[in-house]
């Protein structure tokens, strides 16, 4: 019996690739670089499933394929704003994601970035590696205290809630929350968090603002020049969600003129392209999209994809269907 054909758009952990090979006729993208729209169209025509990641731009050009063989996009990751929803629906595609399993590690990276930017860890490592450190002195590389400060969390889903736990229980931080829907009081009570009505009312109250909301057109440049101007001049912005949420030009201006204390980014608008002016901002910490980058989490994400494929090909609704 002919096996179902599956295309994987990037290389995955070896253990997951082995499980895919055991179950399906698998095509791997051996070059491990983002596929072109033309290559994705070919994949749609010749495979029963395509397994994309955030680096794949599944535009109408890639998805509007008459008589496509592919009926499911089993996305490796939580966010799916890189998949054109209207085209997926028009093609009758099922789209799934991998929630839950990366919440801990993404919150860990957000907390790492918060600590790094507040305590100038990036500055310190650069100075040390360059041989520029002349020894301890009272005024050297003074940062800001984290414990007891106010953290604003924008988007209070699974990752936002995990960030609140780390900040509240680990550092005694006061938690303010802005979310598009009302958060259940029992969830807020877990970290003694307070939900505020709007982003504009949240920003002036916070020493740190951490973004955990969805990306996509609805939230593009949610953090713009006007909203950066609402932040305290000593406050820090943390983004581990999606790059398009922050207007990078406005952020560069805020960092350059020091109208905010600093920022820390794990995601970028148009990544892996980085706006050159960001590289010149000394009050900015940057990581190369490491939010879910632990072996345990990346394997768990793969297992979730496998489960969604198994459900779909068995004629059942996949547990993580989003479209």
Secondary structure by P-SEA (a helix, b strand, c coil): cccbbbbbcccccaaaaaaaaaccccccccccccccaaaaaaaaacccbbbbccccccccccccccccccccccccccccccccaaaaaaabbbbbbbcccaaaaaaaaaaaaaaaaaaaaaaaaaaaaaccccccccccbbbbbcccbbbbbccccaaaaaaaaaaacccbbbbbbbccccccccccccccccccccaaaaaaaccbbbbbccccccccccccaaaaaaccccbbbbbcccccccaaaaaaaaaaacccccccccccccccccccccccccccccccccccccaaaaaaaaaaaaaaaaaaaaccccccccc
